[in-house]
Amino acid sequence: MSAFVDIAGLKVTIPTPQGPLTPVRGLDLQVVKGETLAIVGESGCGKSLTALALIGLVPPPCRVSAERLSFDGQSLLGLGAAAWRTLRGPRIAMIFQDPMTSLDPCYTIGSQLVEVMRTHRRISETAARQRAIDLLTRVGVPSPAARLGQYPHQLSGGLRQRVMIAMALSCEPDLIIADEPTTALDVTTQAQVLGLLAQLQDETGVAIILITHDLGVVASVAHRMAVMYAGQVVETGPTAAVLARPSHPYTEGLLRAIPTPGLTARGAPLGTIPGIVPPPTAATDGCLFLARCPYARPACAAGPIPLAPLAPGHAQRCIRPLAERAGEPGYAALVGADG
């Protein structure tokens, strides 16, 4: 199946007086229509910048370059404002991480929802307002008709997040980029929202890129996952395969830091990853995880390290095979004796 979203060699460069920063360094990603791809990694690894580059919202003076950056066969490189207007909203929608800074404080919730629909669809204001009510009901907003007359500051963080989700769904896009869409929601509402996105995907075949820190959410909704570190994808593959047998040492470390019901003893220390993330100014030769990796050897400093296939659809950015690492003390330290 051909990729609906095809990204190869994506770089985001930020010029500064001290030299260029490269928070996204040669990233490769593909998304198939009808699937959910989760992008995970610690804060600052480039997840949100990747999403902004895909939707053409990286602010100047940042520069975006890529070997390929395409959506449904159309290149997104160098598009003008008019071309982006036909894509954002009707075909690509984004659920932003912080709805308080994404919703306009000067306009009511209703006026913002109606504006999106009337900008991109032939629909009367009356019909748009009724659809706005239906959408707010669908995402679990109580008293939706009354909410249309309220301003963003009059809503809780969770309600603002649900309004953002309703806005993203309003034009029935082909791709939804969800940047931490359930951060401000309680567990019950989080389950409802994730269920809604899954239902929408089943009904329409929409592709979803989910950016999150929550591996529990990833396990429950994502078909595939990509683990990012220092602006690169270090492991990608089917979610079940990556979580059951992580291949890259960074993925191993992330999973070791999560308590496992029935296995992690009460009060037992969780796993940690020593060291700190390299800065965006760090050289890209060799493995960027080198200084923190328990399996490091001199050959890891020679680069660049490619994203090499392990199995169909599963790849990692590491020169050491998993079978070779399994016999080393560092493996047990990261994934435990049962790893």
BELNOR-V439294 format. One record per run of one state. SS is the DSSP state (h for helix, s for strand, l for the rest). FROM is the first residue (numbers start at 0). TO is the last residue. If there is no record, write none. Layout:
BEGIN
SS_FROM_TO / SS_FROM_TO
END
This chain:
BEGIN
l_0_3 / s_4_13 / l_14_19 / s_20_30 / l_31_34 / s_35_39 / l_40_45 / h_46_53 / l_54_61 / s_62_64 / l_65_66 / s_67_70 / l_71_72 / s_73_74 / l_75_79 / h_80_86 / s_87_87 / l_88_90 / s_91_94 / l_95_97 / h_98_101 / l_102_106 / s_107_107 / h_108_119 / l_120_123 / h_124_137 / l_138_142 / h_143_146 / l_147_149 / s_150_150 / h_151_153 / l_154_155 / h_156_168 / l_169_173 / s_174_178 / l_179_185 / h_186_203 / l_204_205 / s_206_210 / l_211_213 / h_214_220 / l_221_222 / s_223_228 / l_229_230 / s_231_237 / h_238_243 / l_244_247 / h_248_255 / l_256_288 / h_289_291 / l_292_296 / h_297_300 / l_301_306 / s_307_310 / l_311_312 / s_313_315 / l_316_320 / h_321_324 / l_325_327 / h_328_334 / l_335_338
END
